[in-house]
Amino acid sequence: MPRFHSLHAKILFGYCLLGLLFVALIVSALLQFRKLETKVNEQQSVADFHDEIRYSRRMEKNYLLYRKNGDLAESIERANNALGLIKQLPPRLSDSEVQVDATELLERYRALLIEMANADRFGKVSSDVTDELLITGSRLLSIGEKLDSEARDLLEDAVAKHHRNLQYTILAAILLAIAAGVLVTRSVVKPLRTIETSLGRVATGETGRLDQTADDLEVGSLTQAINRTLSELDERQKAITRSSRLVALGTMLSGVAHELNNPLSNISTSCQILLEEHDDLPPEMCHDLLAQIDGEVLRAQRIVSTLLDFAREKQYDRQPTPARQLVDEVLQLTRSLTPPDATITTDVDEALLVDVDRQRFQQVLINLLQNAADVIGPGGRIHIDARRENNGTRISVADNGPGISPEDLPRIFDPFFSTKAVGKGTGLGLFIVHEIIDQHGGTISVDSQPGKRT
């Protein structure tokens, strides 16, 4: 197929090609009909020749029966007509000897008729002339019937051949039209399918724009338009993310005020007791009050440290990382957090690579493992699974802990939401996990059955 740089040109070429095939089919059919018409005319000339001989013989017999000179004259005239028609017979009708014999017999037959007409004027018609006339006429009629039969056979063969040729022509035209349609369709659909595949890669986060893979002007314009749209969507997404972070910041500030108020209140109460009753308190109680103050300070520090980590705008350094190695490193880091009798199993392909920021994604797995370790009882089980799924990677962390109640499920990714006892957690672990995964272009979901698993 010629190389075109426009889908319009390819489609136009396809229509022109189909038009040419249609014209070729019409021309071929006309040529076949012209040949068939020639065969019909040839058969008609043989039929006319045969009819002239039969009519001449009929007039001859009438003359011999009734002796009417008009019948004999009509017979001679028909013989003259047959002699003129025999020169127009197709040369391939029969072998040349048959036509030569027919010509000689016809000339002899006409001569006998003329001789009989001359003899009749004088009333002297020889029986020998009559006998020869009958024999010659009979032989001539046999040859006419033979030529007519051969002409009919040739016409039937020509009609059958015409039908076959017409069928072959139509079949060839259909096959060529299908082939042309397939070529044009593939040349038009292929770049569109390439765009569809590229959009699928964009949807899974593998790339942020489409590559220019086709030379077609329309496809190039469409690719540029999609890339512009993707760029605008990316800018708007960043703006929405910044707005979301501001909203989240407002939510966190209210949460921070609430979370820091508790340790500050405890610190204030302990300090007032020490200031007012320092001389009267036993040393053990003073030590306990100071320990409470230190513990509340550390609690406040953890909250502030977590908030600072979330608030810092760090660039994500995403690199292809072996998932198995990542999981093994996290298991080493969290060994002290899991109960000693807990069972941790993994199902991660060593060849599986994930495109992540190594440090950030370690934080994700650490937070998930820490949550699972906090809820499993003695002999509990944790399972980590990672595999390719729908052009992406699916990583799951499952445990056989008590599960999460249905009313708490919608809130587990909210900042400062925690089902743990006061002082046991900041309520930011799953919130940070959600934010990191969102920055990677992924999603996180929870499936939990209360009393069974998460």
C-alpha positions in Angstrom: 0.0 0.0 0.0 1.4 3.5 -0.8 2.7 5.5 2.1 0.2 8.3 3.0 0.6 10.8 5.8 -3.1 11.4 6.4 -6.0 9.2 7.5 -8.1 11.1 5.0 -5.8 10.2 2.2 -5.8 6.5 3.3 -9.6 6.4 3.4 -9.9 8.2 0.0 -7.4 5.8 -1.5 -9.5 2.9 -0.2 -12.7 4.4 -1.8 -10.8 5.0 -5.1 -9.5 1.4 -5.0 -13.0 0.0 -4.4 -14.3 2.3 -7.2 -11.6 0.9 -9.6 -12.5 -2.6 -8.7 -16.2 -1.9 -9.4 -15.3 -0.3 -12.8 -13.1 -3.3 -13.6 -16.0 -5.6 -12.7 -18.3 -3.7 -15.0 -15.9 -3.7 -17.9 -15.2 -7.4 -17.5 -18.9 -8.1 -17.4 -19.4 -6.0 -20.6 -16.6 -7.8 -22.4 -18.1 -11.2 -21.4 -21.6 -10.1 -22.6 -20.0 -8.9 -25.9 -18.5 -12.3 -26.5 -21.7 -14.0 -25.6 -23.6 -11.7 -28.0 -21.2 -12.7 -30.7 -21.9 -16.4 -30.0 -25.6 -15.7 -30.1 -25.3 -14.0 -33.5 -23.2 -16.8 -34.9 -25.8 -19.3 -33.7 -28.5 -17.2 -35.2 -26.8 -17.2 -38.6 -26.6 -21.0 -38.6 -30.2 -21.2 -37.6 -31.2 -18.9 -40.5 -29.1 -21.0 -42.8 -30.9 -24.2 -41.6 -34.3 -22.5 -41.9 -33.7 -21.4 -45.5 -32.7 -25.0 -46.5 -35.8 -26.4 -44.8 -38.1 -23.9 -46.4 -36.5 -24.5 -49.8 -37.1 -28.2 -49.4 -40.7 -27.7 -48.4 -41.4 -25.6 -51.5 -39.6 -28.2 -53.6 -41.9 -30.9 -52.3 -44.9 -28.8 -52.9 -43.8 -28.3 -56.4 -43.3 -32.0 -57.0 -46.8 -32.6 -55.6 -48.8 -29.8 -57.1 -46.6 -28.6 -60.0 -47.0 -25.0 -59.1 -44.2 -22.9 -60.7 -44.5 -20.4 -57.8 -43.4 -23.0 -55.3 -40.4 -23.9 -57.5 -39.4 -20.2 -57.8 -39.7 -19.8 -54.0 -37.5 -22.9 -53.5 -34.8 -21.4 -55.8 -35.0 -18.1 -54.0 -34.5 -19.8 -50.6 -31.6 -21.8 -52.0 -30.0 -18.5 -53.2 -30.5 -17.1 -49.7 -28.9 -20.1 -48.1 -26.0 -19.8 -50.4 -25.4 -16.3 -49.3 -25.7 -17.2 -45.6 -23.2 -20.1 -45.8 -20.5 -17.6 -46.5 -21.3 -15.8 -43.2 -21.0 -19.0 -41.0 -18.3 -18.8 -38.3 -15.1 -20.5 -39.4 -14.7 -22.4 -36.1 -18.2 -23.9 -36.3 -17.0 -27.1 -37.8 -14.2 -28.4 -39.9 -13.7 -26.7 -43.3 -14.5 -29.9 -45.2 -18.1 -29.9 -43.9 -18.6 -26.3 -44.9 -17.1 -27.0 -48.4 -19.4 -30.0 -48.8 -22.3 -27.9 -47.8 -21.4 -25.2 -50.3 -21.0 -27.7 -53.1 -24.2 -29.5 -52.3 -26.1 -26.2 -52.0 -24.8 -25.1 -55.4 -25.7 -28.5 -56.9 -29.1 -28.3 -55.3 -29.8 -24.9 -56.7 -28.6 -26.0 -60.2 -31.0 -29.0 -60.1 -33.8 -26.7 -59.1 -33.0 -24.3 -62.0 -32.7 -27.3 -64.4 -36.1 -28.6 -63.3 -37.6 -25.2 -63.8 -36.2 -25.0 -67.3 -37.3 -28.5 -68.1 -40.8 -27.8 -66.8 -41.2 -25.1 -69.4 -41.0 -27.7 -72.1 -42.8 -30.3 -70.2 -39.8 -32.6 -70.0 -38.8 -33.2 -66.4 -36.4 -36.1 -66.2 -36.9 -38.7 -63.4 -33.1 -38.7 -62.9 -33.1 -35.0 -62.1 -35.9 -35.5 -59.7 -34.2 -38.4 -58.0 -30.9 -36.5 -57.7 -32.7 -33.5 -56.4 -34.3 -35.5 -53.6 -31.0 -37.1 -52.7 -29.1 -33.8 -52.8 -31.8 -32.0 -50.8 -31.8 -34.7 -48.1 -28.0 -34.6 -47.7 -28.1 -30.8 -47.6 -30.7 -30.9 -44.9 -28.7 -33.4 -42.9 -25.6 -31.1 -43.1 -27.8 -28.1 -42.0 -29.1 -30.0 -39.0 -25.5 -31.0 -38.1 -24.3 -27.4 -38.3 -27.3 -26.2 -36.3 -26.6 -28.8 -33.6 -23.0 -27.8 -33.4 -23.9 -24.2 -33.2 -26.2 -24.8 -30.3 -23.6 -26.8 -28.5 -21.1 -24.0 -29.0 -23.6 -21.5 -27.7 -24.3 -23.6 -24.6 -20.6 -23.9 -24.0 -20.2 -20.1 -24.4 -23.1 -19.5 -21.9 -21.6 -21.9 -19.4 -18.1 -20.3 -19.8 -19.7 -16.9 -19.4 -21.3 -17.9 -16.2 -18.0 -19.3 -14.9 -16.0 -16.2 -15.9 -18.6 -13.9 -14.3 -18.5 -15.9 -11.1 -14.7 -15.9 -11.0 -14.7 -12.1 -11.8 -17.2 -11.4 -9.0 -15.3 -13.6 -6.6 -11.9 -12.0 -7.4 -13.5 -8.5 -7.1 -14.9 -9.5 -3.6 -11.5 -10.9 -2.5 -9.7 -7.8 -3.7 -12.2 -5.5 -2.1 -11.9 -7.4 1.2 -8.1 -7.2 0.9 -8.2 -3.5 0.2 -10.6 -2.9 3.0 -8.4 -4.8 5.4 -5.3 -2.9 4.4 -7.0 0.4 4.7 -8.7 -0.5 8.0 -5.4 -1.7 9.5 -3.6 1.4 8.3 -6.3 3.6 9.9 -7.1 1.5 13.0 -3.5 0.6 13.9 -2.4 4.2 15.0 -5.7 4.6 16.9 -5.1 1.3 18.8 -1.6 2.5 19.6 -3.1 5.6 21.1 -5.6 3.4 23.0 -2.7 1.3 24.4 -0.7 4.4 25.3 -3.8 5.8 27.1 -4.0 2.5 29.1 -0.4 3.0 30.1 -1.2 6.6 31.2 -4.2 5.3 33.2 -1.9 2.8 35.1 0.6 5.5 35.8 3.4 4.0 33.6 3.8 7.2 31.6 2.4 10.8 31.7 2.1 11.5 28.0 1.6 9.8 24.6 4.5 9.1 22.2 4.2 10.2 18.6 4.3 6.8 16.9 2.4 7.5 13.6 3.1 9.9 10.7 -0.6 10.6 10.0 -1.5 14.3 10.4 -4.8 13.5 12.2 -3.2 11.1 14.6 -0.4 13.6 15.3 -2.9 16.3 16.0 -5.0 14.0 18.2 -1.8 12.9 20.1 -0.8 16.5 20.7 -4.3 17.4 21.8 -4.3 14.5 24.3 -0.9 15.4 25.6 -2.1 19.0 26.1 -5.1 17.7 27.9 -3.0 15.4 30.1 -0.6 18.3 30.9 -3.6 20.5 31.9 -5.1 17.7 34.0 -1.7 17.2 35.7 -1.5 20.9 36.5 -5.1 20.8 37.8 -4.4 17.7 39.8 -1.4 19.3 41.4 -3.6 22.3 42.3 -6.2 20.0 43.7 -3.5 18.2 45.6 -2.2 21.5 47.1 -5.8 22.4 48.0 -6.3 19.0 49.5 -3.2 19.4 51.5 -4.4 22.8 52.8 -7.7 21.2 53.8 -5.8 18.3 55.4 -3.6 20.8 57.1 -6.6 22.5 58.6 -8.0 19.2 59.8 -4.6 18.3 61.2 -4.3 21.6 63.0 -7.5 20.9 64.8 -6.3 17.4 65.5 -3.0 18.7 66.7 -4.6 21.1 69.0 -6.7 18.2 70.5 -3.8 15.7 70.6 -1.3 18.2 72.1 -3.8 19.5 74.6 -3.9 16.2 76.5 -0.2 15.8 77.1 0.1 19.6 77.9 -2.8 19.3 80.4 -1.1 16.4 82.0 2.3 18.2 82.1 0.6 21.3 83.5 -1.2 19.3 86.2 2.0 17.5 87.3 4.0 20.7 87.4 1.3 22.5 89.5 1.4 19.6 92.0 5.2 19.7 92.2 5.3 23.5 92.6 2.6 23.6 95.3 3.4 20.5 97.2 7.1 19.8 96.5 8.2 20.0 100.1 5.3 17.7 101.4 5.5 15.0 98.7 7.5 11.8 99.2 10.4 11.3 96.8 8.7 8.4 95.1 5.7 10.5 94.1 7.9 13.3 92.9 9.7 10.8 90.7 6.4 9.5 89.3 5.2 13.0 88.5 8.5 13.8 86.7 8.2 10.5 84.8 4.7 11.4 83.7 5.9 14.8 82.5 8.8 13.1 80.5 6.4 10.6 79.0 3.9 13.3 77.9 6.8 15.4 76.4 7.9 12.4 74.4 4.3 11.8 73.3 4.1 15.4 72.1 7.5 15.1 70.3 6.2 12.0 68.4 3.2 13.9 67.2 5.2 16.9 66.1 7.8 14.7 64.4 5.2 12.9 62.5 3.6 16.1 61.4 7.0 17.5 60.3 7.7 14.4 58.2 4.3 14.8 56.5 4.6 18.5 55.9 8.1 18.4 54.3 7.9 18.7 50.5 10.4 16.1 49.5 10.9 15.1 45.9 9.9 11.5 45.2 12.9 9.5 43.8 11.1 6.6 42.1 13.3 3.8 40.9 12.6 0.2 39.7 13.1 -1.8 43.0 12.9 -5.5 43.6 9.7 -6.1 45.6 11.2 -9.1 47.4 14.2 -7.2 48.6 12.0 -4.3 49.8 9.8 -6.7 51.8 12.8 -8.5 53.3 14.4 -5.2 54.4 11.1 -4.1 56.1 10.8 -7.4 57.9 14.3 -6.9 59.3 13.4 -3.4 60.5 10.2 -4.5 62.1 11.5 -7.7 63.7 11.4 -6.2 67.2 7.8 -4.9 66.7 6.2 -8.3 66.1 5.4 -10.8 68.9 8.1 -13.5 69.1 5.6 -16.3 68.4 4.0 -14.6 65.4 4.2 -16.2 62.0 5.0 -14.0 59.0 4.8 -15.5 55.5 5.5 -13.9 52.2 4.5 -14.6 48.6 6.6 -12.3 46.4 8.2 -13.1 43.1 12.0 -12.4 43.1 11.8 -11.0 39.6 8.9 -8.6 40.4 10.0 -4.9 40.2 8.1 -1.9 41.6 8.6 1.7 40.5 8.7 3.4 43.9 10.6 5.8 46.2 12.4 3.2 48.3 12.4 5.1 51.6 8.8 6.3 51.3 7.5 2.9 50.4 9.5 1.3 53.2 7.5 3.6 55.5 4.3 2.3 54.0 5.1 -1.3 54.7 6.5 -0.5 58.2 3.2 1.3 59.1 1.1 -1.6 57.8 3.2 -4.2 59.5 3.2 -2.3 62.8 -0.6 -2.0 62.7 -0.9 -5.7 62.0 1.6 -6.6 64.8 -0.3 -4.5 67.3 -3.6 -6.3 66.8 -2.6 -10.0 66.4 -2.6 -12.1 69.5 -0.3 -14.9 70.6 0.4 -17.2 67.7 -1.0 -14.6 65.2 -0.3 -14.7 61.5 0.7 -12.0 59.0 0.9 -12.6 55.2 2.5 -10.3 52.6 1.6 -10.9 49.0 2.8 -9.0 45.8 2.0 -9.8 42.2 1.4 -8.2 38.8 -2.3 -7.4 38.1 -3.9 -5.4 35.3 -0.7 -3.6 34.1 0.1 -2.7 37.7 1.4 -4.2 41.0 -0.9 -5.4 43.8 0.6 -5.6 47.3 -1.5 -6.9 50.2 -0.8 -7.2 54.0 -3.2 -9.5 55.8 -3.5 -10.6 59.4 -5.8 -12.8 61.5 -6.4 -10.1 64.1 -9.9 -9.0 65.4 -10.6 -7.0 62.3 -12.1 -3.5 62.0 -15.7 -2.7 62.8 -17.9 -1.5 59.9 -18.5 1.9 61.5 -14.7 2.5 61.8 -13.8 1.4 58.2 -14.7 4.7 56.5 -12.5 6.7 58.9 -9.3 4.7 59.2 -7.4 6.9 56.7 -8.5 10.1 58.4 -5.7 12.0 60.3 -5.6 11.4 64.0 -8.2 8.7 63.9 -7.1 5.7 66.0 -8.8 2.7 67.6 -5.9 2.2 70.0 -5.9 3.3 73.6 -4.9 6.9 74.4 -1.2 7.4 74.2 -0.7 4.2 72.2 -0.7 5.9 68.7 -0.9 9.2 67.0 -3.6 8.3 64.5 -1.4 9.3 61.6 0.1 6.0 60.4 -2.6 5.0 57.9 -3.1 8.6 56.9 0.6 8.8 55.9 0.3 5.5 54.1 -2.6 6.8 52.1 -0.8 10.0 51.1 2.4 8.2 50.0 0.5 5.7 47.9 -1.5 8.5 46.4 1.7 10.3 45.5 2.8 7.2 43.7 -0.4 7.2 41.6 -1.8 4.1 43.3 -4.8 3.3 45.5 -5.3 1.6 48.8 -8.3 -0.2 50.1 -9.3 -2.3 53.2 -11.2 -5.6 53.4 -11.9 -6.6 56.9 -14.2 -9.1 58.6 -14.7 -8.3 62.3 -13.4 -11.1 64.5 -11.6 -12.9 61.7 -9.1 -11.0 59.6 -8.0 -7.7 57.9 
